[in-house]
Amino acid sequence: MTIMSKAIRVNIGGKDLTLRGDNEERIKKSVREVNLQIQALQQSLREQSTPTLSLLAALNIAERYHDALDQNSQDVRFVNEELDKMTQYLERAWRQPLP
Amino acid sequence: MGPRNLPQEQPQQLFEDAPDAQAQKAQAELEATVLRFWDTVRKSADVIVTLRQENAILQAQVQSLRKSETELQSRVQDFLERIADLETRMSTAQGSVVHHQEQIASPAIAHERQVVSNVEAAPYQPDNDELNARAHDATERAQELMLARELEHEVEVRSLRKNIDRLEDELNRLQNELNEAQGQLTDHKVISQQLAFVRTELEARTKLLQDLQITLEENRNQRQLDIFSSVVQPGMAPAEMVALASRLDVLSGRISSLFGIS
């Protein structure tokens, strides 16, 4: 089945853009987060230009992305450790001498 | 659960809809899921242990049942062999009893058979009186036969009792003889001891007698010499020697009479 991407008109940092994507809701949500990031930077860094604010916003988002990746790795490691403990627990129940 | 950075530690808290709150919610869901899985694992371990215990019990019961089955089979086989042996012995005993009864009752049975054959050979006459008479006669004969058998049995019992009494008398007599023999044996031992003592005494007296005889001979020779020498030597008086000799004779006679020595 072919998913038809459609054109989505958005405004990022005061600039109108037409994007194409399969998940319009997700795209709009991401655009909203980028605009919020830029607006927050404009309030704290009033003397900076729009391209600079856009770069800082992109840097913050990338940093957040790596935080999410690290957290995901930690979660996967945690689940694996718990599964190993469960396996050992079941092994003991299976092999331990009966009273 | 892996540590997560607190919201205030994030470099920029600028995202919409509190992404850290979402991460914390996901973390809580993950922890809850892991805890539920732990509960399932613990219950599974309990089930495993329970199943292992039940399996061990069942294995022990199977072993016990197999052992009991073997023992029961051996006992059943033993019972079957004993039953077969008893059946064989019973059939042998029944054959012996039948043979013995035939031997005992052969004259009476032959007579009864003769009567029956005579009755069967007689022409059939549906006379109730005659049949009743025959039945009465047969009953009387059977009763007489039973009485005769009882008498024979009583006679046999009496004969056996007589034999038993005779055997008891014989046994008592033998017991008395045995007691007497034991008494004589005891007396014989005492007499043997007395005989040994008397023999010793006799040997001593005999030796004394021989010494006296030698002394007597020497005295006689000395007297014959004294006739020529006119020297009187001290010695045993003749009367004393005669008394000693008579005592020895009496003692010898007592010994001979005591042991029957001629």
Interface residues (C-beta under 8 A of the other chain):
Chain A: K29 R32 E33 L36 Q37 A40 L41 A57 N60 E63 R64 D67 A68 Q71 Q74 D75 R77 F78 V79 E82 M86 Y89 L90 R92 A93 W94 Q96 L98
Chain B: M1 G2 P3 R4 N5 Q10 P11 Q12 L14 F15 E16 P19 A23 Q27 L30 V34 F37 W38 V41 R42 S44 A45 D46 I48 V49 R52 Q53 A56
